[in-house]
Amino acid sequence: MKKTYYGTNAGPGPQIVNIFIEYPLEPGRRPRTRRLLHRSRHSPDGFQWGYYGSGPADLALAILWDYTGLEPEPKLYQKFKNDLIAKAGQQLRIEGGEIDQWLRAQK
């Protein structure tokens, strides 16, 4: 299984929002989780989603960077923001398979 990124949000605006990464370990064992690292490029206030802004841009950057292990180009993470992050509702949940599918569609 692949990583899953998730979080809960009260809505746009200045607030602390944590995104967690779930790593499945082995069949029959509980998954391991950790917080996603925020690398501030656009938003000094941290992650956000559900709109087209700086917090969602930083979230898109962080998810793609964490998932692929490579720093994504701005054009790529901005498109990821527009396609997935900005359209998410109060509950954010992005599965690794969904990211793989999205990345394949970009080629």
GUBA-74771 format. One record per residue: residue number from 1; x, y, z of N, C-alpha, C in turn. Coordinates in steps of 0.1 Angstrom, whole numbers. Example, Ala and Ser with C-alpha at 12.3 -4.5 7.8 and 13.67 -1.06 7.14 Angstrom:
// GUBA-74771
+-----+-------+-------+-------+-------+-------+-------+-------+-------+-------+
| seq |   nxx |   nyy |   nzz |  caxx |  cayy |  cazz |   cxx |   cyy |   czz |
+-----+-------+-------+-------+-------+-------+-------+-------+-------+-------+
|   1 |   132 |   -57 |    78 |   123 |   -45 |    78 |   132 |   -33 |    78 |
|   2 |   128 |   -22 |    71 |   137 |   -11 |    71 |   129 |     0 |    79 |
+-----+-------+-------+-------+-------+-------+-------+-------+-------+-------+
END
This chain:
// GUBA-74771
+-----+-------+-------+-------+-------+-------+-------+-------+-------+-------+
| seq |   nxx |   nyy |   nzz |  caxx |  cayy |  cazz |   cxx |   cyy |   czz |
+-----+-------+-------+-------+-------+-------+-------+-------+-------+-------+
|   1 |     8 |   -12 |     0 |     0 |     0 |     0 |     9 |    12 |     0 |
|   2 |     3 |    23 |    -4 |    10 |    36 |    -5 |     6 |    46 |     6 |
|   3 |    13 |    57 |     6 |    10 |    67 |    16 |    -4 |    73 |    14 |
|   4 |   -10 |    78 |    24 |   -22 |    86 |    24 |   -20 |    99 |    31 |
|   5 |   -25 |   110 |    26 |   -23 |   123 |    32 |   -37 |   127 |    36 |
|   6 |   -39 |   132 |    49 |   -52 |   136 |    53 |   -51 |   147 |    64 |
|   7 |   -62 |   154 |    66 |   -64 |   164 |    76 |   -78 |   169 |    76 |
|   8 |   -81 |   177 |    86 |   -94 |   183 |    88 |   -93 |   198 |    89 |
|   9 |  -102 |   205 |    84 |  -101 |   219 |    82 |  -114 |   226 |    86 |
|  10 |  -113 |   237 |    93 |  -125 |   245 |    96 |  -129 |   255 |    86 |
|  11 |  -120 |   257 |    76 |  -123 |   266 |    65 |  -111 |   275 |    62 |
|  12 |  -112 |   283 |    51 |  -101 |   292 |    48 |   -98 |   302 |    59 |
|  13 |   -86 |   307 |    60 |   -83 |   317 |    70 |   -71 |   313 |    79 |
|  14 |   -66 |   322 |    87 |   -55 |   319 |    95 |   -58 |   310 |   106 |
|  15 |   -53 |   298 |   105 |   -54 |   288 |   116 |   -44 |   278 |   114 |
|  16 |   -41 |   270 |   124 |   -31 |   260 |   123 |   -38 |   247 |   117 |
|  17 |   -33 |   242 |   106 |   -38 |   230 |   100 |   -27 |   220 |    99 |
|  18 |   -29 |   209 |   104 |   -19 |   198 |   103 |   -23 |   188 |    93 |
|  19 |   -14 |   184 |    85 |   -16 |   173 |    75 |    -8 |   161 |    80 |
|  20 |   -14 |   150 |    80 |    -8 |   137 |    84 |    -5 |   128 |    72 |
|  21 |     5 |   120 |    73 |     8 |   110 |    63 |     7 |    97 |    70 |
|  22 |    -1 |    88 |    64 |    -2 |    75 |    70 |     6 |    65 |    61 |
|  23 |    14 |    57 |    68 |    23 |    47 |    61 |    18 |    33 |    66 |
|  24 |    12 |    25 |    57 |     9 |    12 |    61 |    22 |     4 |    63 |
|  25 |    23 |    -4 |    74 |    35 |   -11 |    77 |    34 |   -25 |    70 |
|  26 |    27 |   -34 |    76 |    26 |   -48 |    72 |    11 |   -51 |    73 |
|  27 |     7 |   -61 |    65 |    -7 |   -66 |    67 |   -10 |   -70 |    81 |
|  28 |   -21 |   -66 |    86 |   -25 |   -69 |   100 |   -19 |   -60 |   111 |
|  29 |   -11 |   -51 |   107 |    -5 |   -41 |   117 |   -11 |   -27 |   115 |
|  30 |   -11 |   -20 |   125 |   -16 |    -6 |   125 |    -6 |     3 |   116 |
|  31 |   -12 |    12 |   109 |    -3 |    21 |   101 |     5 |    31 |   110 |
|  32 |    16 |    35 |   105 |    24 |    46 |   112 |    20 |    59 |   106 |
|  33 |    19 |    70 |   114 |    16 |    83 |   109 |    27 |    93 |   114 |
|  34 |    28 |   104 |   106 |    36 |   115 |   110 |    30 |   128 |   103 |
|  35 |    35 |   139 |   108 |    30 |   152 |   102 |    38 |   155 |    90 |
|  36 |    31 |   161 |    80 |    38 |   165 |    67 |    46 |   178 |    70 |
|  37 |    58 |   179 |    66 |    67 |   190 |    67 |    62 |   202 |    59 |
|  38 |    61 |   213 |    65 |    58 |   226 |    57 |    70 |   233 |    53 |
|  39 |    73 |   234 |    40 |    84 |   242 |    35 |    77 |   254 |    29 |
|  40 |    79 |   265 |    36 |    72 |   278 |    33 |    77 |   284 |    20 |
|  41 |    69 |   284 |     9 |    72 |   290 |    -3 |    63 |   302 |    -6 |
|  42 |    50 |   300 |    -3 |    40 |   309 |    -6 |    32 |   314 |     7 |
|  43 |    31 |   306 |    17 |    23 |   309 |    28 |    31 |   307 |    41 |
|  44 |    34 |   318 |    48 |    41 |   317 |    61 |    32 |   312 |    72 |
|  45 |    19 |   312 |    69 |     9 |   307 |    79 |     7 |   292 |    78 |
|  46 |    12 |   285 |    68 |    11 |   271 |    68 |     1 |   266 |    57 |
|  47 |    -3 |   253 |    59 |   -11 |   246 |    49 |   -26 |   251 |    50 |
|  48 |   -32 |   249 |    38 |   -47 |   252 |    37 |   -51 |   245 |    25 |
|  49 |   -64 |   243 |    23 |   -70 |   237 |    11 |   -84 |   242 |    10 |
|  50 |   -90 |   239 |    -2 |  -104 |   243 |    -5 |  -106 |   256 |   -12 |
|  51 |   -95 |   262 |   -16 |   -95 |   274 |   -24 |   -82 |   275 |   -32 |
|  52 |   -81 |   285 |   -41 |   -69 |   287 |   -49 |   -60 |   298 |   -42 |
|  53 |   -51 |   295 |   -33 |   -43 |   305 |   -26 |   -30 |   299 |   -23 |
|  54 |   -23 |   307 |   -14 |    -9 |   304 |   -10 |    -8 |   292 |    -1 |
|  55 |   -17 |   290 |     9 |   -17 |   278 |    17 |   -19 |   265 |     9 |
|  56 |   -29 |   265 |     0 |   -30 |   253 |    -9 |   -18 |   251 |   -18 |
|  57 |   -11 |   261 |   -22 |     1 |   260 |   -30 |    12 |   253 |   -22 |
|  58 |    14 |   257 |   -10 |    24 |   251 |    -1 |    20 |   236 |     2 |
|  59 |     7 |   233 |     3 |     3 |   220 |     6 |     6 |   211 |    -7 |
|  60 |     3 |   216 |   -18 |     5 |   208 |   -31 |    20 |   206 |   -32 |
|  61 |    28 |   216 |   -30 |    43 |   214 |   -31 |    47 |   204 |   -21 |
|  62 |    43 |   204 |    -8 |    48 |   195 |     2 |    43 |   181 |    -1 |
|  63 |    31 |   179 |    -5 |    26 |   165 |    -8 |    34 |   159 |   -20 |
|  64 |    36 |   166 |   -31 |    43 |   161 |   -42 |    58 |   158 |   -39 |
|  65 |    64 |   167 |   -31 |    78 |   166 |   -27 |    79 |   154 |   -18 |
|  66 |    70 |   152 |    -8 |    71 |   141 |     0 |    69 |   128 |    -7 |
|  67 |    59 |   128 |   -16 |    55 |   115 |   -22 |    65 |   110 |   -33 |
|  68 |    71 |   120 |   -40 |    80 |   116 |   -51 |    95 |   116 |   -46 |
|  69 |    97 |   123 |   -35 |   111 |   125 |   -30 |   119 |   135 |   -38 |
|  70 |   113 |   142 |   -47 |   119 |   152 |   -56 |   111 |   165 |   -54 |
|  71 |   119 |   176 |   -55 |   112 |   189 |   -54 |   105 |   192 |   -67 |
|  72 |    92 |   193 |   -67 |    84 |   195 |   -80 |    86 |   209 |   -85 |
|  73 |    85 |   210 |   -98 |    85 |   223 |  -105 |    73 |   231 |  -101 |
|  74 |    73 |   244 |  -100 |    62 |   252 |   -97 |    49 |   250 |  -106 |
|  75 |    52 |   248 |  -119 |    41 |   245 |  -128 |    33 |   232 |  -124 |
|  76 |    41 |   222 |  -120 |    35 |   209 |  -116 |    27 |   210 |  -103 |
|  77 |    33 |   216 |   -93 |    25 |   217 |   -80 |    14 |   227 |   -81 |
|  78 |    15 |   237 |   -89 |     3 |   246 |   -90 |    -8 |   239 |   -97 |
|  79 |    -5 |   231 |  -107 |   -16 |   223 |  -113 |   -22 |   213 |  -104 |
|  80 |   -14 |   206 |   -96 |   -19 |   197 |   -85 |   -28 |   205 |   -76 |
|  81 |   -24 |   217 |   -72 |   -32 |   225 |   -63 |   -46 |   227 |   -70 |
|  82 |   -45 |   232 |   -82 |   -58 |   235 |   -89 |   -67 |   223 |   -91 |
|  83 |   -61 |   211 |   -94 |   -68 |   199 |   -97 |   -74 |   192 |   -85 |
|  84 |   -66 |   192 |   -74 |   -70 |   184 |   -62 |   -71 |   192 |   -49 |
|  85 |   -61 |   200 |   -46 |   -61 |   207 |   -33 |   -72 |   217 |   -32 |
|  86 |   -73 |   226 |   -42 |   -83 |   237 |   -41 |   -97 |   232 |   -41 |
|  87 |  -100 |   219 |   -46 |  -113 |   214 |   -47 |  -117 |   205 |   -35 |
|  88 |  -108 |   203 |   -26 |  -111 |   195 |   -15 |  -120 |   202 |    -5 |
|  89 |  -129 |   194 |     2 |  -138 |   200 |    11 |  -132 |   200 |    25 |
|  90 |  -140 |   200 |    35 |  -135 |   201 |    49 |  -125 |   190 |    53 |
|  91 |  -128 |   178 |    48 |  -119 |   167 |    50 |  -110 |   165 |    38 |
|  92 |   -97 |   165 |    40 |   -88 |   162 |    30 |   -83 |   148 |    31 |
|  93 |   -83 |   140 |    20 |   -78 |   127 |    20 |   -74 |   124 |     6 |
|  94 |   -61 |   123 |     4 |   -55 |   120 |    -9 |   -47 |   107 |    -8 |
|  95 |   -51 |    97 |   -15 |   -44 |    84 |   -15 |   -33 |    83 |   -25 |
|  96 |   -23 |    75 |   -22 |   -11 |    74 |   -31 |   -15 |    70 |   -45 |
|  97 |   -25 |    61 |   -47 |   -29 |    57 |   -60 |   -35 |    69 |   -68 |
|  98 |   -42 |    78 |   -61 |   -48 |    90 |   -67 |   -36 |    99 |   -72 |
|  99 |   -26 |   100 |   -64 |   -14 |   108 |   -68 |    -7 |   102 |   -80 |
| 100 |    -5 |    88 |   -80 |     1 |    81 |   -91 |    -7 |    84 |  -104 |
| 101 |   -20 |    83 |  -103 |   -29 |    84 |  -115 |   -28 |    99 |  -120 |
| 102 |   -28 |   108 |  -111 |   -27 |   122 |  -115 |   -13 |   125 |  -122 |
| 103 |    -2 |   120 |  -116 |    11 |   122 |  -122 |    12 |   115 |  -136 |
| 104 |     6 |   104 |  -138 |     7 |    97 |  -151 |    -1 |   106 |  -161 |
| 105 |   -11 |   112 |  -157 |   -19 |   120 |  -166 |   -12 |   133 |  -170 |
| 106 |    -1 |   137 |  -163 |     6 |   149 |  -166 |    17 |   147 |  -177 |
| 107 |    19 |   135 |  -180 |    30 |   132 |  -190 |    25 |   132 |  -204 |
+-----+-------+-------+-------+-------+-------+-------+-------+-------+-------+
END
